[in-house]
Amino acid sequence: MPEVTDADFGAEVLGADLPVLVEFTADWCPPCRQMAPVLSALASEEGERLKVVQLNVDHNPDTTQHYKVLSMPTFMVFRGGEPVKAMVGARPKRRLLEELSDVL
């Protein structure tokens, strides 16, 4: 899963042509690790319609604070440089796809 940082968030996420699903994650977060295979599958299946990246909250406090992320994992979808959807907590792939259907 590609990682983004405070330094490249603008270019990789806000400036992306596709909608971008950002997982705000942390190394110490078991539900975040549980989501890794789900996000990898989502990235490979929906790669033409959706970019999927991770942002480590411990290493990138500026972006984390800017979007007021308090719980891990938090998923945010960005389109055209703006956040259009936010979801908190691990979920099965089927449910995640359902929740993303209106932004894909």
Salt bridges, closest charged atoms under 4 A:
GLU12 OE1 - LYS51 NZ 2.93
GLU45 OE2 - LYS93 NZ 2.70
GLU46 OE1 - ARG49 NH2 2.73
GLU98 OE2 - ARG94 NH1 3.65
GLU99 OE1 - ARG91 NE 2.58
GLU99 OE2 - ARG95 NE 3.50
ASP102 OD1 - LYS85 NZ 3.39
